[in-house]
Amino acid sequence: MFRRSFIRSAIAASAVFALAACGGGNGDPLAGGGDAGDADAPAKIDSITVGSANFAESQVLAEIYGQALAAKGIKVTKKLNIGAREVYMAAIQDKSIDLLPEYTGATLTYFKKDATENEAEAVYKAIPGVLPKGLEVLDKSPAADEDAIVVTKATADKYNLKSIADLKPVGKELVAGGGPEFKTRKSGVAGMKDVYGVEFKEFKSLDPGGPLSLKALLDNQIQVTQFFTTQSYIKDNNLVSLEDPEHIHLPNNIVPLIRTDHKSPDVVTTLNAIQAKLTTEGLTDLVKRVDVGKESADAVAKDWLSKNPLS
């Protein structure tokens, strides 16, 4: 799940919201966040604001959600490319947005840093118990996008790298780089240090799974970065994804995160229909069309919906 520019002030805001999450939620995996659950869900809504993170996949998914809901007669406002998780989680909690595509593992660990679940279904079922009141998740999709620590084949061969653990004895010779949040997250450099004991010579702040990071990796300006398993960058450039035996990367199935006050039956039916039709292979193709083919996210989403009727 899971990309993503970093704004310092949003961290403080997200910490406050995370504290509020500790007391909310319930044990029913289908009830969503907050004790009220569906009791606060409206019978119908007239408008909804859809947000996204600052990378192609999130923007395409947000466009698919938004265009499908607009086709149902709902007025849709789009606020795409908001930023990193720390920023858009603050936005959905302060009601700046009502809906966004998210990732199961990333959502769980955002609200519960010490989560121990590492199987896809267990991760999904744990989410409602940690969400702040007023937030819920809908159906998870079989489509998933995992985080991946990657190196070039030349670097992998030179240092005999197969696992993240293999970086420990050589890390101080290597430069890591990527989005600023890659440095601070459990799924990134911070987790590699805490869990695997890996320390790097330097960190270069670039873009989250983007062309700057790819160029720096291929030019050997950095030797380690983070991409995502639906990105064609990995296969197209013969990059090596390092194994993660200690599970700093959790399963990241696609899941809509929505405010309960916008969870009307027609919204739920539409979004869950989308979730059922998404596939990892198909998502990989959509991302490539934007990242490599330079098509717009809205055009790619429109094409997907034309080929995947929801009713």
Secondary structure as GFF3:
##gff-version 3
##sequence-region A 1 311
A	DSSP	alpha_helix	8	21	.	.	.	ID=ss1
A	DSSP	three_ten_helix	37	40	.	.	.	ID=ss2
A	DSSP	beta_strand	47	51	.	.	.	ID=ss3
A	DSSP	alpha_helix	56	71	.	.	.	ID=ss4
A	DSSP	beta_strand	75	79	.	.	.	ID=ss5
A	DSSP	alpha_helix	85	93	.	.	.	ID=ss6
A	DSSP	beta_strand	99	103	.	.	.	ID=ss7
A	DSSP	alpha_helix	104	111	.	.	.	ID=ss8
A	DSSP	alpha_helix	120	126	.	.	.	ID=ss9
A	DSSP	beta_strand	135	137	.	.	.	ID=ss10
A	DSSP	beta_strand	147	151	.	.	.	ID=ss11
A	DSSP	alpha_helix	153	159	.	.	.	ID=ss12
A	DSSP	three_ten_helix	164	167	.	.	.	ID=ss13
A	DSSP	three_ten_helix	171	173	.	.	.	ID=ss14
A	DSSP	beta_strand	175	178	.	.	.	ID=ss15
A	DSSP	alpha_helix	180	184	.	.	.	ID=ss16
A	DSSP	alpha_helix	189	196	.	.	.	ID=ss17
A	DSSP	beta_strand	202	205	.	.	.	ID=ss18
A	DSSP	alpha_helix	211	218	.	.	.	ID=ss19
A	DSSP	beta_strand	225	228	.	.	.	ID=ss20
A	DSSP	alpha_helix	232	236	.	.	.	ID=ss21
A	DSSP	beta_strand	240	241	.	.	.	ID=ss22
A	DSSP	beta_strand	254	259	.	.	.	ID=ss23
A	DSSP	three_ten_helix	260	262	.	.	.	ID=ss24
A	DSSP	alpha_helix	265	277	.	.	.	ID=ss25
A	DSSP	alpha_helix	280	291	.	.	.	ID=ss26
A	DSSP	alpha_helix	297	307	.	.	.	ID=ss27
###
